[in-house]
Amino acid sequence: MEDSRQALTQRLRRVEGQLRGVQRMIGEGQDCEAVAHQLAAARRALDRAFFEMMACAVSEEVGRHVALSEDLEAGVREMSRILSKYA
């Protein structure tokens, strides 16, 4: 779990660096297509971080229900609610 958190933090730091680079590019008046390309790359990296976090949430929810011998279907409904909220 800790390794996953560290990897996610590193990914977010890279995205942060990409966004600073995009800001610099805009300030320098670089070509719009080049800026759009970098924005798309940052968006993909951020989306990947989001999906990794959601996978963690699914894993935690399933583990919680299994550990507590609760209805797994209730856990799936809760995860569906969370995914719908951020979709």
N, C-alpha and C positions, 0 to 999 in steps of 0.2 A: 504494500500500500504506500509506504513512504517513497519507494522508488518511483511509483507512478506520479506522486505529488511533485517530486523533484523534476521529473521529465516534463510535466505539464507547466511548471514554473519556468523552466528553460524555454519551452515552446513560446510561452507568452512574452518572455523577454526578447526573443527573436522577432516576434510580431511587433513589439514595441519599437525595436530598432528599425524594422521595415517602415513603420509609419513615420518615424522621424526622418527617414530617408525620403519618403514621399513628400513630406512637408518641405524638406530642403529642395527637392526637385521643383516643386511648385514655386517656391521663392526664387529659384534661379531661372524660372520661365522656361523650363524644359518642355519638350514636345508632349502634347496631351496624350498621345497614344502610349508613349513610354511611361507616363505617370499612371495611366489606366492599367497598364500591364503590371506595374508594381502594386497597385491597389488590389488587383485581382489576386495576386500572389498572397498578399497579406490577408485578404478575405478567406482564401482557401486554408491558410494556416490557422486562422481563428476558428473557422468551421471545424477543422480537425480537432482542435483543442476542445471545442464544445462537444463534439461527439465522443471524445475520450471521457469527458466529465460525465456525460449522460450514461455511458457504459458503466462507469463507476457507480453512478446512482442506481442503475438497474441491479448491479451486483449486490450493492448494500441492501436494497429493498428485498431482493429474493432471499439473501442471507438472513435478514431480520425475520422474515415470515417463516423460513424453515427452522430457524433457531427457536422461535416462539411457538412453533407448531400451529401457526395461524393459517387461515385460508390463503393459499397462494394466489387464487383468483383475485382476491382483494388487493394484493400487491401488484398484480398486473394492471388492474384498474387504476391504481394510484400512479404507476409509471406512465400509463397512457395519458392521465390527466397532466402530468408534468411535461411530457413530450408535446402535448397539444398546446400547452401554455407558451412554449418557446418556439413552436414551429413557425 
